[in-house]
Amino acid sequence: MRKTVAHFEIYGDDPARLAGFYTNLFGWKINKAPGMEYWLIETVPTDAQGRLTEPGVNGGLMRRPMPEAHNWLNYVQVESVFAIWQDDPNAA
Protein backbone atom coordinates (compact mmCIF):
# COMPACT_ATOMS: atom_id res chain seq x y z
CA MET A 1 0.00 0.00 0.00
CA ARG A 2 1.41 3.40 -1.01
CA LYS A 3 1.97 5.92 1.78
CA THR A 4 3.12 8.93 -0.18
CA VAL A 5 3.39 12.58 0.82
CA ALA A 6 0.89 14.15 -1.54
CA HIS A 7 0.84 17.81 -0.42
CA PHE A 8 2.55 20.06 2.11
CA GLU A 9 1.69 23.35 3.79
CA ILE A 10 4.06 25.94 5.20
CA TYR A 11 2.83 28.33 7.91
CA GLY A 12 4.06 31.85 8.55
CA ASP A 13 3.17 35.27 9.90
CA ASP A 14 3.74 36.98 6.54
CA PRO A 15 2.86 34.55 3.73
CA ALA A 16 3.54 37.04 0.93
CA ARG A 17 7.07 37.60 2.26
CA LEU A 18 7.61 33.85 2.67
CA ALA A 19 6.48 33.33 -0.92
CA GLY A 20 9.24 35.67 -2.06
CA PHE A 21 11.76 33.90 0.18
CA TYR A 22 11.01 30.40 -1.18
CA THR A 23 10.82 31.67 -4.76
CA ASN A 24 14.28 33.21 -4.43
CA LEU A 25 15.76 30.29 -2.48
CA PHE A 26 14.42 27.34 -4.49
CA GLY A 27 12.91 28.88 -7.64
CA TRP A 28 9.45 27.63 -6.68
CA LYS A 29 6.49 29.10 -8.54
CA ILE A 30 4.14 30.53 -5.86
CA ASN A 31 0.82 32.20 -6.67
CA LYS A 32 -1.93 33.52 -4.42
CA ALA A 33 -5.17 31.58 -4.75
CA PRO A 34 -8.08 33.79 -5.86
CA GLY A 35 -10.46 34.89 -3.12
CA MET A 36 -8.55 33.46 -0.17
CA GLU A 37 -5.40 33.98 1.86
CA TYR A 38 -3.65 30.89 0.51
CA TRP A 39 -0.69 30.60 -1.85
CA LEU A 40 -0.20 27.60 -4.15
CA ILE A 41 3.37 26.32 -4.31
CA GLU A 42 4.53 24.59 -7.49
CA THR A 43 7.84 22.81 -6.88
CA VAL A 44 7.37 20.73 -10.05
CA PRO A 45 5.35 21.53 -13.20
CA THR A 46 1.71 20.52 -13.63
CA ASP A 47 -0.53 19.98 -16.64
CA ALA A 48 -3.73 21.91 -17.44
CA GLN A 49 -5.67 19.76 -14.93
CA GLY A 50 -3.14 20.44 -12.14
CA ARG A 51 -1.58 16.95 -12.24
CA LEU A 52 2.17 16.66 -11.74
CA THR A 53 4.10 16.18 -14.97
CA GLU A 54 7.23 14.88 -13.20
CA PRO A 55 7.97 13.33 -9.81
CA GLY A 56 7.68 15.66 -6.85
CA VAL A 57 5.24 17.24 -4.42
CA ASN A 58 3.49 20.60 -4.62
CA GLY A 59 2.02 22.42 -1.69
CA GLY A 60 0.61 25.54 -0.14
CA LEU A 61 1.54 28.49 2.03
CA MET A 62 -0.75 30.14 4.53
CA ARG A 63 -0.89 32.44 7.52
CA ARG A 64 -0.02 30.68 10.76
CA PRO A 65 -3.37 29.23 11.99
CA MET A 66 -2.40 29.69 15.66
CA PRO A 67 0.57 31.37 17.34
CA GLU A 68 2.16 28.11 18.45
CA ALA A 69 2.14 26.60 14.93
CA HIS A 70 5.86 26.91 14.11
CA ASN A 71 6.00 24.02 11.70
CA TRP A 72 4.82 22.71 8.37
CA LEU A 73 2.23 20.07 7.62
CA ASN A 74 2.49 17.06 5.30
CA TYR A 75 -0.53 15.27 3.88
CA VAL A 76 0.02 11.56 3.25
CA GLN A 77 -2.02 9.74 0.60
CA VAL A 78 -3.13 6.24 1.55
CA GLU A 79 -5.64 3.88 0.02
CA SER A 80 -7.53 3.48 3.30
CA VAL A 81 -7.08 5.10 6.71
CA PHE A 82 -8.94 2.13 8.19
CA ALA A 83 -6.43 -0.29 6.64
CA ILE A 84 -3.55 1.69 8.13
CA TRP A 85 -5.14 1.44 11.58
CA GLN A 86 -5.65 -2.30 11.11
CA ASP A 87 -1.92 -2.66 10.33
CA ASP A 88 -1.00 -0.90 13.58
CA PRO A 89 -3.86 -0.05 15.98
CA ASN A 90 -1.42 1.84 18.23
CA ALA A 91 -0.39 4.20 15.44
CA ALA A 92 -3.28 6.58 16.14
C-alpha positions as CSV (number, residue, x, y, z in Angstrom):
1,M,0.0,0.0,0.0
2,R,1.4,3.4,-1.0
3,K,2.0,5.9,1.8
4,T,3.1,8.9,-0.2
5,V,3.4,12.6,0.8
6,A,0.9,14.2,-1.5
7,H,0.8,17.8,-0.4
8,F,2.6,20.1,2.1
9,E,1.7,23.4,3.8
10,I,4.1,25.9,5.2
11,Y,2.8,28.3,7.9
12,G,4.1,31.9,8.6
13,D,3.2,35.3,9.9
14,D,3.7,37.0,6.5
15,P,2.9,34.5,3.7
16,A,3.5,37.0,0.9
17,R,7.1,37.6,2.3
18,L,7.6,33.8,2.7
19,A,6.5,33.3,-0.9
20,G,9.2,35.7,-2.1
21,F,11.8,33.9,0.2
22,Y,11.0,30.4,-1.2
23,T,10.8,31.7,-4.8
24,N,14.3,33.2,-4.4
25,L,15.8,30.3,-2.5
26,F,14.4,27.3,-4.5
27,G,12.9,28.9,-7.6
28,W,9.4,27.6,-6.7
29,K,6.5,29.1,-8.5
30,I,4.1,30.5,-5.9
31,N,0.8,32.2,-6.7
32,K,-1.9,33.5,-4.4
33,A,-5.2,31.6,-4.8
34,P,-8.1,33.8,-5.9
35,G,-10.5,34.9,-3.1
36,M,-8.6,33.5,-0.2
37,E,-5.4,34.0,1.9
38,Y,-3.6,30.9,0.5
39,W,-0.7,30.6,-1.8
40,L,-0.2,27.6,-4.1
41,I,3.4,26.3,-4.3
42,E,4.5,24.6,-7.5
43,T,7.8,22.8,-6.9
44,V,7.4,20.7,-10.0
45,P,5.4,21.5,-13.2
46,T,1.7,20.5,-13.6
47,D,-0.5,20.0,-16.6
48,A,-3.7,21.9,-17.4
49,Q,-5.7,19.8,-14.9
50,G,-3.1,20.4,-12.1
51,R,-1.6,16.9,-12.2
52,L,2.2,16.7,-11.7
53,T,4.1,16.2,-15.0
54,E,7.2,14.9,-13.2
55,P,8.0,13.3,-9.8
56,G,7.7,15.7,-6.9
57,V,5.2,17.2,-4.4
58,N,3.5,20.6,-4.6
59,G,2.0,22.4,-1.7
60,G,0.6,25.5,-0.1
61,L,1.5,28.5,2.0
62,M,-0.8,30.1,4.5
63,R,-0.9,32.4,7.5
64,R,0.0,30.7,10.8
65,P,-3.4,29.2,12.0
66,M,-2.4,29.7,15.7
67,P,0.6,31.4,17.3
68,E,2.2,28.1,18.5
69,A,2.1,26.6,14.9
70,H,5.9,26.9,14.1
71,N,6.0,24.0,11.7
72,W,4.8,22.7,8.4
73,L,2.2,20.1,7.6
74,N,2.5,17.1,5.3
75,Y,-0.5,15.3,3.9
76,V,0.0,11.6,3.2
77,Q,-2.0,9.7,0.6
78,V,-3.1,6.2,1.6
79,E,-5.6,3.9,0.0
80,S,-7.5,3.5,3.3
81,V,-7.1,5.1,6.7
82,F,-8.9,2.1,8.2
83,A,-6.4,-0.3,6.6
84,I,-3.5,1.7,8.1
85,W,-5.1,1.4,11.6
86,Q,-5.6,-2.3,11.1
87,D,-1.9,-2.7,10.3
88,D,-1.0,-0.9,13.6
89,P,-3.9,-0.1,16.0
90,N,-1.4,1.8,18.2
91,A,-0.4,4.2,15.4
92,A,-3.3,6.6,16.1
